[in-house]
């Protein structure tokens, strides 16, 4: 699974291998939960983080 992130400077970032995301303070972090269902847990792997204030749009791909 992947997400497309449009940033305030009109750049587009592709985050591959992430199946969920969550705001963590000033950052939005994307996670890979593997085959597990039911949300984030201690087994989730951080894939990428972006400053939340710079994100314009997030789209699941």
C-alpha positions as CSV (number, residue, x, y, z in Angstrom):
1,X,0.0,0.0,0.0
2,X,1.1,3.6,-0.5
3,X,0.2,7.2,0.2
4,X,0.7,10.3,-1.9
5,X,1.4,13.5,0.1
6,X,1.1,16.9,-1.4
7,X,3.2,19.5,0.5
8,X,2.7,23.2,0.8
9,X,5.5,23.9,-1.7
10,X,3.5,21.9,-4.3
11,X,5.9,19.0,-4.2
12,X,4.5,15.5,-4.2
13,X,6.0,12.7,-2.0
14,X,5.1,9.0,-2.4
15,X,5.3,6.8,0.7
16,X,5.5,3.2,-0.3
17,X,4.9,0.3,2.1
18,X,2.8,2.3,4.6
19,X,-0.8,1.3,5.4
20,X,-1.7,3.8,8.1
21,X,-0.7,7.2,9.5
22,X,-1.1,9.2,12.7
23,X,-0.2,12.6,13.9
24,X,2.5,12.6,16.5
25,X,3.0,16.1,17.9
26,X,4.1,18.4,15.1
27,X,4.7,15.4,12.7
28,X,2.5,13.1,10.7
29,X,4.1,9.6,10.7
30,X,3.3,6.8,8.3
31,X,3.4,3.2,9.5
32,X,3.6,-0.4,8.1
33,X,1.5,-2.7,10.2
34,X,2.4,-5.8,8.2
35,X,-0.4,-8.3,8.1
36,X,-1.9,-7.2,11.4
37,X,-5.3,-5.6,11.5
38,X,-6.8,-3.3,14.1
39,X,-4.7,-0.2,14.0
40,X,-1.3,0.8,15.3
41,X,0.6,-1.2,17.9
42,X,4.0,-1.8,19.3
43,X,4.8,-4.0,16.2
44,X,4.2,-1.1,13.8
45,X,7.2,0.1,11.8
46,X,7.7,3.8,11.1
47,X,8.2,4.4,7.4
48,X,8.3,8.2,7.0
49,X,7.4,11.4,8.8
50,X,6.5,14.9,7.6
51,X,5.8,18.1,9.4
52,X,2.0,18.3,9.7
53,X,1.9,22.0,9.0
54,X,3.5,21.4,5.5
55,X,1.0,18.8,4.4
56,X,-1.8,20.0,2.1
57,X,-3.4,16.6,1.2
58,X,-2.9,12.9,1.8
59,X,-4.3,10.3,-0.6
60,X,-4.2,6.5,-0.3
61,X,-2.9,4.8,-3.4
